[in-house]
Amino acid sequence: MRTPLIAMLSGVLASLLFAGTASAGIVERSGPAPTGRTAQTGNPIYKTGKLELKECKEQRVLPNDLDSSRVYLEFLMDCLNESWGYQFAKAKLPFSKPRFETISRAGRPTACGRFPKGAQALYCPLDKKITFLLNPGILSASTEIFLLQVMAHEYGHHVQQLSGIMGIVYNRKYRSEKAFLADIRKVELQAECLSGAFIGSVWQSLGRPQSDFTYVLGAARSTASHGRAVNIAYWLKRGFDQEGPGACDTFSAPASKVS
């Protein structure tokens, strides 16, 4: 039985920020990355067109094999770095690769606290690192598209961090938990869209049937981990169809699309 791992995408950003363990001084502001509201609604990354990388060959993954899953993710990381590196160059924004680590159990320490139970992966903006949990559940179904989608989602958070989009969430003083959670939903839904944009751009090279992506959308519609299930699926498909970050401005979207 396949587990809808999209329901387990990291919610660590929300808990980290609301717990107050990050501060404005920690967020890096190197180079011309925009700040404030402009970073979220008028970001140069939105104007870079479709992702240019059109080929990303997936490595073979053996069921219940930790090493092959790790190698798969490392090759995927190379594709993501190349693809988004092009976009940042077009946007004239500084780019750096994220750090990456796989772990075998929850509870391991990260710069954003201990890796939480129930998460499959997380991106920590404090050290720009993606940590991916390769546990028995995902290893038994590791040939599924979820390895790809979860990694692309977490990389979407790296894109948000480098481009300044995530910074306003750190710097803004929220008057209520409701306002804070509304911004967190926009961050998470945007990461879904950015993951869809990457997957859509390389889809033809993967040799996968359309039913694979249809299944991921179905899983998205059955969960509400980062907003209404229908909106998670909406942004994932919007990115997939348009193949670029211009599809992913959740901060200018109507409230009905980011609830």
C-alpha positions as CSV (number, residue, x, y, z in Angstrom):
1,M,0.0,0.0,0.0
2,R,1.4,3.3,-1.0
3,T,1.5,6.0,1.7
4,P,0.6,9.5,0.6
5,L,3.9,11.0,1.8
6,I,2.8,14.5,0.6
7,A,0.9,14.6,3.9
8,M,4.2,14.4,5.8
9,L,6.0,17.3,4.2
10,S,7.9,19.4,6.7
11,G,5.9,21.8,8.9
12,V,9.1,22.7,10.8
13,L,9.2,26.2,9.4
14,A,6.0,27.1,11.2
15,S,7.0,25.6,14.5
16,L,10.4,27.1,14.4
17,L,9.2,30.6,13.7
18,F,6.3,30.6,16.1
19,A,8.4,29.2,18.9
20,G,10.7,32.2,18.4
21,T,13.9,30.3,17.9
22,A,14.8,32.4,14.8
23,S,15.4,36.1,14.7
24,A,15.7,38.8,12.0
25,G,19.4,39.0,12.5
26,I,19.9,35.4,11.5
27,V,18.4,35.8,8.0
28,E,21.2,36.5,5.4
29,R,20.7,39.4,3.1
30,S,23.6,39.0,0.7
31,G,23.7,40.8,-2.6
32,P,20.7,42.3,-4.4
33,A,18.0,39.9,-3.0
34,P,15.0,42.1,-2.3
35,T,13.5,42.5,1.1
36,G,10.1,43.3,2.6
37,R,6.8,43.0,0.7
38,T,8.5,43.4,-2.6
39,A,10.4,40.2,-2.1
40,Q,7.2,38.3,-2.0
41,T,5.0,40.0,-4.6
42,G,7.5,41.5,-7.0
43,N,10.4,39.1,-6.8
44,P,12.8,39.0,-9.8
45,I,12.7,35.2,-9.7
46,Y,9.0,35.4,-10.8
47,K,10.1,37.0,-14.1
48,T,12.6,34.4,-15.2
49,G,10.3,32.3,-17.3
50,K,10.3,28.6,-17.6
51,L,13.0,26.5,-15.9
52,E,15.6,25.7,-18.6
53,L,16.8,22.3,-17.5
54,K,14.7,19.8,-19.4
55,E,16.5,16.6,-18.6
56,C,17.1,14.9,-15.2
57,K,17.7,11.2,-15.4
58,E,16.5,9.3,-12.4
59,Q,18.8,6.8,-10.8
60,R,17.6,3.3,-10.2
61,V,16.3,2.8,-6.7
62,L,16.1,-0.7,-5.1
63,P,13.3,-1.4,-2.6
64,N,14.5,-1.3,1.0
65,D,17.9,-0.2,-0.1
66,L,19.3,2.8,1.8
67,D,22.3,3.4,-0.4
68,S,20.4,3.5,-3.7
69,S,17.9,5.9,-2.3
70,R,20.7,8.2,-1.0
71,V,22.4,8.1,-4.5
72,Y,19.0,8.9,-6.1
73,L,18.6,12.0,-4.0
74,E,22.2,13.1,-4.5
75,F,21.7,12.9,-8.3
76,L,18.4,14.7,-8.0
77,M,20.1,17.4,-6.0
78,D,22.5,18.0,-8.8
79,C,19.6,18.5,-11.2
80,L,17.9,21.0,-8.8
81,N,21.1,22.9,-8.3
82,E,21.6,23.2,-12.0
83,S,18.0,24.1,-12.8
84,W,17.6,26.8,-10.1
85,G,21.1,28.1,-10.6
86,Y,20.1,29.1,-14.1
87,Q,17.0,30.9,-12.8
88,F,18.9,32.9,-10.2
89,A,21.4,33.9,-12.9
90,K,18.6,35.2,-15.1
91,A,17.1,37.0,-12.1
92,K,20.5,38.5,-11.3
93,L,20.3,37.2,-7.8
94,P,23.1,35.5,-5.8
95,F,22.9,31.7,-5.7
96,S,24.4,29.0,-3.5
97,K,23.7,25.3,-3.2
98,P,22.0,24.0,-0.1
99,R,23.7,21.6,2.2
100,F,22.2,18.1,2.2
101,E,22.0,15.2,4.6
102,T,20.1,11.9,4.9
103,I,19.2,10.4,8.3
104,S,17.6,7.1,9.3
105,R,15.5,8.2,12.3
106,A,13.6,11.2,13.6
107,G,14.9,13.1,16.6
108,R,18.4,13.9,15.1
109,P,19.6,17.4,15.9
110,T,19.5,20.1,13.2
111,A,20.2,23.8,13.3
112,C,16.4,24.2,13.6
113,G,16.0,21.8,16.5
114,R,15.5,18.1,16.5
115,F,14.1,16.5,13.4
116,P,10.4,16.1,14.2
117,K,8.4,12.9,14.2
118,G,5.9,12.7,11.3
119,A,8.1,14.7,8.9
120,Q,9.8,13.2,5.9
121,A,12.2,16.1,5.2
122,L,12.9,19.6,6.3
123,Y,14.7,22.7,5.1
124,C,16.4,24.7,7.8
125,P,17.0,28.3,6.7
126,L,19.5,28.9,9.5
127,D,22.2,26.8,7.8
128,K,20.5,26.4,4.4
129,K,20.3,22.6,4.8
130,I,17.9,20.0,3.6
131,T,17.6,16.9,5.9
132,F,15.8,13.9,4.4
133,L,14.5,11.0,6.5
134,L,15.1,7.7,4.8
135,N,13.1,5.5,7.0
136,P,11.5,2.0,6.4
137,G,8.2,3.5,5.2
138,I,9.7,5.5,2.3
139,L,12.4,2.9,1.6
140,S,9.8,0.2,1.0
141,A,8.2,2.5,-1.7
142,S,11.2,4.5,-2.7
143,T,10.7,3.9,-6.4
144,E,7.6,6.1,-6.1
145,I,7.6,9.7,-7.2
146,F,7.4,11.0,-3.6
147,L,11.2,11.0,-3.3
148,L,11.3,13.4,-6.2
149,Q,8.4,15.6,-5.0
150,V,9.4,15.9,-1.4
151,M,12.9,16.8,-2.3
152,A,11.7,19.4,-4.9
153,H,9.4,20.9,-2.2
154,E,12.2,21.3,0.3
155,Y,14.4,22.8,-2.4
156,G,11.6,25.3,-3.0
157,H,12.2,26.6,0.5
158,H,15.8,27.1,-0.4
159,V,14.7,29.2,-3.4
160,Q,12.5,31.2,-1.1
161,Q,15.4,31.8,1.3
162,L,17.9,32.9,-1.3
163,S,15.5,35.1,-3.1
164,G,14.4,37.0,0.0
165,I,10.8,35.6,-0.1
166,M,11.1,33.9,3.3
167,G,12.7,36.8,5.0
168,I,9.6,38.8,5.6
169,V,8.1,36.0,7.7
170,Y,11.1,36.3,10.1
171,N,11.1,40.1,10.2
172,R,7.4,40.9,10.4
173,K,5.8,41.4,13.8
174,Y,2.6,39.5,13.8
175,R,-0.4,40.8,15.7
176,S,-2.1,37.4,15.9
177,E,-1.4,33.7,15.4
178,K,-4.0,33.8,12.6
179,A,-2.0,36.3,10.6
180,F,1.2,34.3,11.2
181,L,-0.3,31.1,10.0
182,A,-1.8,32.8,6.9
183,D,1.8,33.7,5.8
184,I,3.1,30.3,6.6
185,R,0.4,28.7,4.4
186,K,1.5,31.0,1.5
187,V,5.1,29.9,2.1
188,E,4.2,26.2,2.0
189,L,1.8,26.4,-0.9
190,Q,4.5,28.3,-2.9
191,A,7.0,25.6,-2.1
192,E,4.5,23.1,-3.5
193,C,4.2,25.2,-6.7
194,L,8.0,25.5,-7.0
195,S,8.3,21.8,-6.7
196,G,5.7,21.3,-9.4
197,A,7.5,23.8,-11.7
198,F,10.7,21.7,-11.5
199,I,9.0,18.4,-11.9
200,G,7.0,19.7,-14.9
201,S,10.2,21.1,-16.6
202,V,11.9,17.7,-16.5
203,W,8.9,15.5,-16.8
204,Q,9.4,14.3,-20.3
205,S,12.9,13.1,-19.5
206,L,11.8,11.0,-16.5
207,G,9.9,8.4,-18.7
208,R,7.1,8.2,-16.1
209,P,3.5,7.7,-17.0
210,Q,1.1,10.6,-16.4
211,S,-0.6,8.5,-13.8
212,D,2.3,9.0,-11.5
213,F,1.7,12.7,-11.2
214,T,-2.0,12.2,-11.2
215,Y,-1.5,10.0,-8.1
216,V,0.5,12.7,-6.4
217,L,-2.3,15.2,-7.1
218,G,-4.8,12.7,-5.7
219,A,-2.7,12.4,-2.5
220,A,-2.6,16.2,-2.3
221,R,-6.4,16.4,-2.5
222,S,-6.7,13.9,0.4
223,T,-4.7,15.9,2.9
224,A,-4.6,19.4,4.3
225,S,-1.1,19.6,5.7
226,H,-0.3,23.1,4.5
227,G,-3.7,24.5,3.7
228,R,-6.9,23.2,2.2
229,A,-6.3,20.0,0.3
230,V,-7.7,21.4,-2.9
231,N,-5.3,24.4,-2.8
232,I,-2.3,22.2,-2.2
233,A,-3.2,20.3,-5.4
234,Y,-4.0,23.6,-7.2
235,W,-0.5,25.1,-6.6
236,L,1.3,21.8,-7.3
237,K,-0.5,21.4,-10.7
238,R,-0.1,25.2,-11.5
239,G,3.6,24.9,-11.2
240,F,3.7,21.7,-13.1
241,D,1.7,23.1,-16.0
242,Q,3.6,26.4,-16.3
243,E,7.1,25.0,-15.5
244,G,8.3,28.2,-13.9
245,P,8.3,30.3,-10.7
246,G,6.1,32.9,-12.3
247,A,3.2,30.6,-11.6
248,C,3.9,30.6,-7.9
249,D,3.2,34.1,-6.4
250,T,1.0,32.9,-3.6
251,F,1.4,36.2,-1.9
252,S,-0.7,38.0,-4.5
253,A,-3.3,35.2,-4.9
254,P,-6.9,35.6,-3.7
255,A,-7.6,34.4,-0.2
256,S,-9.6,31.5,-1.5
257,K,-6.5,30.0,-3.1
258,V,-4.2,30.2,-0.1
259,S,-6.6,29.1,2.7
